[in-house]
Every structure is written in structure tokens, then in C-alpha cells.
Amino acid sequence: IVDVGAMKQTAMAWGVILWTVALLALIGQVHAERAKMKLKSGRTTYHIVGMVPFPGPVFVRKYRPALQHYLTKIVGPMFDPPVTFTLRFEDAYAIEPFDAPIENKRDFSFVYPNMAGCLEAEFLNVPLTTV
């Protein structure tokens, strides 16, 4: 006696397994090809300035692993030539206008969401993202 239902289930399971393996192989190939591509950048250093309502040393100690080390290690090599990110603190009460980039001083600003609205209203800057 042949259990047709069990055979169908086995065939379906193998089909799912084969499709999963094929999908993983495709994802691996796409990732390998993407890893070969390099983004172009005219600069090798980008400056991130933190403007937060607490002391600068606390900001640097808390956010340097993510904003400087991680970006330099993970994102930096995606560029040709590789880029690095620096992190520094700027007093939130001594903010310079955002309407013109300050040469080699600020490429990105890290601010808390409650400050982003004020900066947008006063200096017409637009946040990349808020959390």
C-alpha cells in the first residue's frame, strides 16, 4: 500500500528545501557581486557633529562605537578610496547656521528628535531620519 498523502508531503518538503537553497544561493551571489562594487567619493573623511543636551565627553563615549567606529569599519570600505568618519561634540547652545556647509567641520549632525524640529524651523535643515 502506498501512502499518496505522505508522498505529496515529502515532495512538497523537498520542493521547499530546494527553493530555499536556490534563494540562498542567489542572495549569496548578489551579495558577492555587490561587495565588488565601490562607491565613489571625492573625500576620504566625513565629520559627524553631535549636538545633544548633555556633556560632550558623555556623548563621545556613548556614540563613538556606532557613529565613528562602526561607520568607518563597515561603511568606509564600500567607497573608493575608503572613507573614515570622525565624531565630535558641539555645544547645542552655540549652533552655527546650517544653510551653508562649513568646510571640513560638519558633514552630518546628530541631534535628538526634540532638537531636530527647532533646527529645521530656524535653519531650514531637513533630517535624514529621526528615531
N, C-alpha and C positions, 0 to 999 in steps of 0.2 A: 504494500500500500504506500502510495506516495502522498505526502502532505503538501499539497499545492500552496496552501497558505504560508507555510513555513518557507517554502522555496521562494515565494514572492517577497517575503520579508527579508530573506537573506540577499536576494538580488537587489532589493532597494537599499539595504545597508551598504552593500558593496558599491552601488552607484553613488551614494552619498559620500563614501570614503574616497572614491576615485575623483569626484568633482572637487572635494576638499583639497586633495593632493594637487590637482591641476590648478586650482585657485591659488594655493600657497606657492606653487612653482612660478606662476605668473606674477604674483606680488613680489617674490624674490628677484625675478628678472627685472621688473620695473625699478625696484629699489637699487639694484646693481647699476642699471643704466643711469639712474638719477644721480648716483654717487659719483659718476664720471663727469657730470656736468658741473661747471663752475660759474657762479655769478660774477659779473664784472663790477668792480668798484674803483672809483678814481682815488679813493683814500684808503689808508690802512688802519686808521684809528677813529673811533667814534666815541663821543663823550656823553655819558648819561649823568644828568644832574638831578639829585634828589632834593625836593622841597617839601619837607614834612614838618609837622608841628611838634617835633621832639629833637633832642640834641643830635648834632651831626655824627659824633662817634657811634652813637646807638644805631643810626640809620646805616652807616657804612658797615658796621659789624653784622647787622641783621640782613641786609640786602646784597652785600658784595658776592656771596656764593651764587646767587641766582642771576643777578644783573651784570656782573662782571665776569666771574669765572666760568659760569655755565655758557653764557653767550659767546665768550671768547673760545671756549673749548669745542662747543657743538656747532654754533653758527659761523664762527670765524673761518674755519677751513672750507666752508661752502663757497668762499669767494676766491678770486684770483686777481691779485695776490690775497692771501689770508688777511682778515681784519681782526683787530682787537678792540675791546671795549674797556673804557675806564669809567670809574664811578667816583663821584664826589658829591659833597653836600653844599647846598646854597641856602642861606637863611630865607625862610618863607616870607619874611617881612621886608626883605631887601631885593625884591624881584625886579629884574630888568625887563623891559618890554620884549615881547615875543614877535613883534612884527618884522624883525629882520634877524637873520641868523647871526650869532656872534662868532666870529672866526675862531675856530679851534677852541671854543669854550663850551658850547652846548649843542648837541645834535638831538638829544631826547631829554625830556623832563619826566621824572617820576613824581607824581603827586597823588595825594589821597583824593577820592571822589568828591569830598566836600570842598576841596580847593579847586578842582577842575572847572566847576561851574563859574567860580569867580574869575579864574584866569581866562576862560572863554569869553565872558562878558566884558572884561576890561581890556584884554589884549587880542581878542578875536582868534585865539588859538583853538584848534579842534583836537580833542583827544583821539588817539588811535583806538583805545579801549578803556573801559572802566570795569572795575571788579566790585 
